[in-house]
Amino acid sequence: MTSVLESTPPRFTPDEVAAIGAELFGLQGEARDLGSERDQTFLVGDGVLKISNLGEDAAVLDLEAKALAHIERVDPELPVARLLGSTTLDGPDGTHFVRLFERRHGHHGGPELSDGALRDYGVTHARLARALRGFFHPAAGRELLWDLAHALDLRAHTALVGRRALVDAVLDRYEERVVPRWPLLPAQIVHGDLNLDNVLLDEHGRISAILDFGDVMHSARVGDLAVAVASLMRGRPRGDVFRAARLAVDGYTSRSPLEPDELEVLGDLVATRLAAIVTISAWRVSRYPENAAYIQSWDDDSWALLELWREDPGRWSRELGAARPVVPRAELARRRDAAMGALLTRLTYDEPVHVARGEGVWLIEPDGRRLLDAYNNVPVVGHCHPRVTEAVVRQTRTLNTHARYLYEPLVELSERLLATMPGFDTVMLVNSGSEANDLAWRIARGVTGNDGALITEHAYHGVTDAIADVSPEEWPPGFSPTHVVRVAPDLAEIAIDRPLAATFLDAGLTSDGIRPASAERAQALARATRDAGGIFVADEVQVGHGRSGLDLWAYRALGIEPDVVTLGKPMGNGYPVAALVTRRELVERFPFARTVFSTFGGNPVAARAALTVLDVIEDERLVENAARIGSLLRDRIAALGLEVRAFGLLVGVQLESAERAREVVNALRRDGVLVGRTGPNDDVLKIRPPLVLGEEHVEILVAALERAL
Ligand SMILES: Cc1ncc(COP(=O)(O)O)c(C=O)c1O
């Protein structure tokens, strides 16, 4: 593995090299030694002459030549120094390979690099790695001691290192944290040594030449990045090293995102690279004391960084991208209280849920325990659905702006929604169900000139000032706004005693205890609303997006023709996006038409998320699944002898008291199943899982419910 590093470097004098350059390549002028670890590199006239070490393998030089040619083809703008010719030379010790490279201009840089130059360094590095991604060569499997894949082999040489314990500690951490992950890291043929000595910079500090491909090899690309990052950190004030490193990583990831495993090990790999520098340096100085000045040129800066590492090794992982450590649950709850206090809603369950990840119908605690999520309707297509997350990330990388500019996702989403709602022609995109309902209320008041509201007894429609008035579920004791009329959840007796602006109906009557409206009663409510001069708002924030199992939109299944439909919660599977859908003739009577704007409303990322959710609902046939699994769940719960009401996958289980419901909910939580409570008496179990719930999950849920009861 160390043959090249072990062989004696060639020893031609500048005069000899000038003569060689003239004879082999017709170069004119003197030869100036540029320094090299294991070869000899000279500037001769307008070319760079490289005389290889006798230990060099022809196959490796072919690898270098082919890699250069490949890069030139794939990304011709990359400033690599081109190979102009190659031949052999008989010297006193044997036959050397001699290559002539294009001379490129620029200066060497160091810690004075500007922030822009750091970012640009990362960008160029990522482009270089991308250009090599599809390249293959059999010699790339060679083993180099510099390859961080083999960092543990450095142990053979650490006895020679002054501060050996520090290097050993770096290698111990490498062994513990990097070795198990190494096989998972994306690997390819990489440059292998894009440190500041191997590039030249232009007057703006941008890379104008990538010089030395002598370390090209197949390795983890994050190791290749770590080499550059370590170099960019060197020589900077302690307080600046991580900031500088992060800017370079930003540049890199702007072209080539890193995977979580790569971010997890980046900090450790940078430290390992520094350990490799001081170790290989100590070893080589012991063999070539005459070349000590060149060999040790990086040592002081590397040691300074290693001393910083010694103070807090974990900091390198935190500062350079890895996830932050998990805070113990009790401490997190205490800090939550301290920082947010009384305004933030209480935590659910006696034993609060601390979640680290989500996946499909599962929420996963930091210790890996999986909780069946039968409560949350937002992740309608399942927690962290890969297609939605990817769509959000991709769109975030590409463009995110506001609706005063033209971009496709906003328009596509609006058209897509309208195509599912015949009779409607106007969409307004906002950020939450509350905002959608608030806008509906403003339109209703503006259009009708009335101020009466009709809602169900214990409704919930949102948090804004106006919508809190129509959300009795959250009313404080004694609060009862005079403009609000309430009907009982069975919608039987509708008495409207004042000029009506709007009726809001959540067809699942979720907060009234899950008492789904019948088609007949819902239609009667819509008629009564119109007779009273009001507009009818179908609040599909809960029951939309297929939850009813009847249709994408519950109002359609109930045969009502609302004036306004509001959407939210599941619309972006967790990305904040909501909408109001209505008819143009109504909006045109609204005094604020054409002036309604919401900064984030319908931004490209939100719109892309919402479009993708609609795609997944279709592709995975989730409306049908909600119907099938919803009725299975209802039947299985009914078989336990319980009173159950269901609207697709919105399922309410009537228990005898709030206390009983509280106990059951907490017992289920302890057993790993999450459900909630609802209804005016808080005595109804609220089961409202992602629509990807399957039969196997129904079995888990029902078994746990039986145990809890
Ligand atoms: C029926 C209904 N409408 C509106 C809202 C308000 O939505 P948001 O919390 O996104 O403002 C909710 C929230 O639970 C809801 O259940």
The ligand as a Tripos MOL2 file, in Angstrom:
@<TRIPOS>MOLECULE
LIG
   16    16     1     0     0
SMALL
NO_CHARGES

@<TRIPOS>ATOM
      1 C1        -62.4350   21.4230   11.2040 C.3       1 LIG1
      2 C2        -61.2490   22.3070   11.4120 C.ar      1 LIG1
      3 N1        -61.1890   23.4910   10.8170 N.ar      1 LIG1
      4 C3        -60.1430   24.3140   10.9640 C.ar      1 LIG1
      5 C4        -59.0810   23.9780   11.7440 C.ar      1 LIG1
      6 C5        -57.9460   24.9380   11.9320 C.3       1 LIG1
      7 O1        -56.8320   24.5500   11.2080 O.3       1 LIG1
      8 P1        -55.3760   25.0720   11.6350 P.3       1 LIG1
      9 O2        -55.0170   24.4720   12.9410 O.co2     1 LIG1
     10 O3        -54.5100   24.6300   10.4990 O.co2     1 LIG1
     11 O4        -55.4240   26.5590   11.6880 O.co2     1 LIG1
     12 C6        -59.0820   22.7420   12.3900 C.ar      1 LIG1
     13 C7        -57.9280   22.3280   13.2330 C.2       1 LIG1
     14 O5        -57.9510   21.3910   13.9670 O.2       1 LIG1
     15 C8        -60.1850   21.8870   12.2280 C.ar      1 LIG1
     16 O6        -60.2240   20.6990   12.8270 O.3       1 LIG1
@<TRIPOS>BOND
     1     1     2 1
     2     2     3 ar
     3     2    15 ar
     4     3     4 ar
     5     4     5 ar
     6     5     6 1
     7     5    12 ar
     8     6     7 1
     9     7     8 1
    10     8     9 2
    11     8    10 1
    12     8    11 1
    13    12    13 1
    14    12    15 ar
    15    13    14 2
    16    15    16 1
@<TRIPOS>SUBSTRUCTURE
     1 LIG1         1 GROUP 0 **** ****
